[in-house]
Amino acid sequence: MQIFLTGATGYIGSSVLETLLRAGHEVTALIRDPEKAELISRRGVHPVIGDLGKPSSYAAAAEACDAIVHTARAGSSRAQKIDRLAVDTVLVAATNRAASGKPAAVVYTSGVWVLGDTAVPVAEDAALAPTPLVAWRPEHERIVLEAGRAGAPRTVVVRPGIVYGGTRGIIADLLKDAANGLVRVIGDGKNHWPCVYSRDLADLYLRVATNPDASGVFHANDEADECVGDIVDSIARHARMRPDVRHVPLPEARAKMGPYADALALDQRVRSPRARALGWSPSLHSVAGNVARLLEEFRTRREAA
Ligand SMILES: NC(=O)c1ccc[n+]([C@@H]2O[C@H](COP(=O)([O-])OP(=O)(O)OC[C@H]3O[C@@H](n4cnc5c(N)ncnc54)[C@H](OP(=O)(O)O)[C@@H]3O)[C@@H](O)[C@H]2O)c1
């Protein structure tokens, strides 16, 4: 298949790119930076130099592909506005393509933070109660799902948990903090984080992008129901020198980090039955149980960079 990918240089997008290429798909990637475009073209990817905020730079390239996978995220102050522009652009591209009788799909990246705190484990049909950081996301999900209501184009929303693996993301930051001797935990650490291994997440993107029957919302998490305290404790035990762990009250964290603190303090247990119904089965089942492996992967990737 020909797949148009945004965010190919990002944490999730780079993992999705690797998986799509390994599966033999032709990828066209929207890239902002010409140097990154040059690097990515050496891997057989067709780069389109442009910006999410400038639809004319990528609308035609997106319309030429069988599926559009949107994983890019603009910087926080403009995230909502640019994401809305990108959503509108890729939906028009896919709708035009579908109108000419060609296969067309849009895969949109949201996240589990739209669910808010969950008292019991929740699946894809749960009511949304987004934490303030992502208050705008449900509307973008709704627009994407509504555009697919008639079946053409096919539309998908993926809600990843907190991604682990490699050198980027929240869990890799904890590994770095532990190596530097101090890990900060917001609150008492008894809250649960739904997490997902980056390669497992990429496998779900491959499935939803290429399976003509996949549409609607898909959660992506390993269902380990891990407490932040247990994740941090395991990371601390694997560090060369045991780091200090400092518990920061939520109001203090919020004063420094803004609404990101509330997102990290969420207590969430999430299930992914719709993803599993597609045959998706995560290869890793927890962060705490895989810290040695994650550290190895972190070091190998950092040396290779
Ligand atoms: N990471 C997680 O744990 C996680 C969990 C759940 C949901 N999510 C969601 O998944 C999405 C991707 O997250 P991520 O962690 O992969 O982000 P990331 O590592 O920050 O990657 C962002 C990507 O977007 C690209 N980008 C930024 N602004 C752009 C613009 N104006 N035009 C074109 N491309 C642009 C970046 O390109 P450059 O290389 O040019 O900067 C990069 O490729 C986000 O919507 C995030 O909320 C992430």
The ligand as an SDF file (V2000), in Angstrom:
LIG
                    3D

 48 52  0  0  0  0  0  0  0  0999 V2000
    4.5850    9.6940   23.3420 N   0  0  0  0  0  0  0  0  0  0  0  0
    3.5660    9.2050   24.0370 C   0  0  0  0  0  0  0  0  0  0  0  0
    3.7420    8.5110   25.0730 O   0  0  0  0  0  0  0  0  0  0  0  0
    2.1560    9.4190   23.5390 C   0  0  0  0  0  0  0  0  0  0  0  0
    1.0990    8.7250   24.1600 C   0  0  0  0  0  0  0  0  0  0  0  0
   -0.2050    8.9220   23.7120 C   0  0  0  0  0  0  0  0  0  0  0  0
   -0.4620    9.8070   22.6700 C   0  0  0  0  0  0  0  0  0  0  0  0
    0.5840   10.4880   22.1010 N   0  0  0  0  0  0  0  0  0  0  0  0
    0.2680   11.3980   20.9910 C   0  0  0  0  0  0  0  0  0  0  0  0
    0.9450   10.9290   19.8350 O   0  0  0  0  0  0  0  0  0  0  0  0
    1.3060   12.0250   18.9910 C   0  0  0  0  0  0  0  0  0  0  0  0
    2.7900   11.9230   18.6690 C   0  0  0  0  0  0  0  0  0  0  0  0
    3.5250   11.9520   19.8760 O   0  0  0  0  0  0  0  0  0  0  0  0
    5.1050   11.7490   19.8770 P   0  0  0  0  0  0  0  0  0  0  0  0
    5.4870   11.4580   21.2810 O   0  0  0  0  0  0  0  0  0  0  0  0
    5.5100   10.8290   18.7900 O   0  0  0  0  0  0  0  0  0  0  0  0
    5.5910   13.2490   19.5100 O   0  0  0  0  0  0  0  0  0  0  0  0
    7.0300   13.7650   19.1080 P   0  0  0  0  0  0  0  0  0  0  0  0
    8.0890   12.7610   19.3820 O   0  0  0  0  0  0  0  0  0  0  0  0
    7.1540   15.1260   19.7220 O   0  0  0  0  0  0  0  0  0  0  0  0
    6.9600   13.9210   17.5070 O   0  0  0  0  0  0  0  0  0  0  0  0
    6.3120   14.9900   16.9370 C   0  0  0  0  0  0  0  0  0  0  0  0
    6.4240   14.8590   15.4260 C   0  0  0  0  0  0  0  0  0  0  0  0
    5.6110   15.8650   14.8230 O   0  0  0  0  0  0  0  0  0  0  0  0
    6.4120   16.5810   13.8860 C   0  0  0  0  0  0  0  0  0  0  0  0
    5.9280   17.9660   13.8020 N   0  0  0  0  0  0  0  0  0  0  0  0
    5.8310   18.8710   14.8020 C   0  0  0  0  0  0  0  0  0  0  0  0
    5.3130   20.0210   14.3410 N   0  0  0  0  0  0  0  0  0  0  0  0
    5.0980   19.8380   13.0160 C   0  0  0  0  0  0  0  0  0  0  0  0
    4.6050   20.6600   11.9770 C   0  0  0  0  0  0  0  0  0  0  0  0
    4.2140   21.9380   12.2220 N   0  0  0  0  0  0  0  0  0  0  0  0
    4.5180   20.1650   10.7210 N   0  0  0  0  0  0  0  0  0  0  0  0
    4.9190   18.8760   10.4610 C   0  0  0  0  0  0  0  0  0  0  0  0
    5.3990   18.0430   11.4030 N   0  0  0  0  0  0  0  0  0  0  0  0
    5.4920   18.5120   12.6560 C   0  0  0  0  0  0  0  0  0  0  0  0
    7.8260   16.5070   14.4370 C   0  0  0  0  0  0  0  0  0  0  0  0
    8.7550   16.8010   13.4110 O   0  0  0  0  0  0  0  0  0  0  0  0
   10.2140   17.4530   13.6820 P   0  0  0  0  0  0  0  0  0  0  0  0
   11.1890   16.3040   13.6710 O   0  0  0  0  0  0  0  0  0  0  0  0
   10.4060   18.3770   12.5270 O   0  0  0  0  0  0  0  0  0  0  0  0
   10.1610   18.1670   15.0060 O   0  0  0  0  0  0  0  0  0  0  0  0
    7.8620   15.0530   14.8850 C   0  0  0  0  0  0  0  0  0  0  0  0
    8.0550   14.2100   13.7830 O   0  0  0  0  0  0  0  0  0  0  0  0
    0.9030   13.2870   19.7580 C   0  0  0  0  0  0  0  0  0  0  0  0
   -0.3320   13.7260   19.2870 O   0  0  0  0  0  0  0  0  0  0  0  0
    0.7800   12.8190   21.1980 C   0  0  0  0  0  0  0  0  0  0  0  0
   -0.1130   13.5930   21.9440 O   0  0  0  0  0  0  0  0  0  0  0  0
    1.8720   10.3110   22.5050 C   0  0  0  0  0  0  0  0  0  0  0  0
  1  2  1  0
  2  3  2  0
  2  4  1  0
  4  5  1  0
  4 48  2  0
  5  6  2  0
  6  7  1  0
  7  8  2  0
  8  9  1  0
  8 48  1  0
  9 10  1  0
  9 46  1  0
 10 11  1  0
 11 12  1  0
 11 44  1  0
 12 13  1  0
 13 14  1  0
 14 15  2  0
 14 16  1  0
 14 17  1  0
 17 18  1  0
 18 19  2  0
 18 20  1  0
 18 21  1  0
 21 22  1  0
 22 23  1  0
 23 24  1  0
 23 42  1  0
 24 25  1  0
 25 26  1  0
 25 36  1  0
 26 27  1  0
 26 35  1  0
 27 28  2  0
 28 29  1  0
 29 30  1  0
 29 35  2  0
 30 31  1  0
 30 32  2  0
 32 33  1  0
 33 34  2  0
 34 35  1  0
 36 37  1  0
 36 42  1  0
 37 38  1  0
 38 39  2  0
 38 40  1  0
 38 41  1  0
 42 43  1  0
 44 45  1  0
 44 46  1  0
 46 47  1  0
M  CHG  2   8   1  16  -1
M  END
$$$$
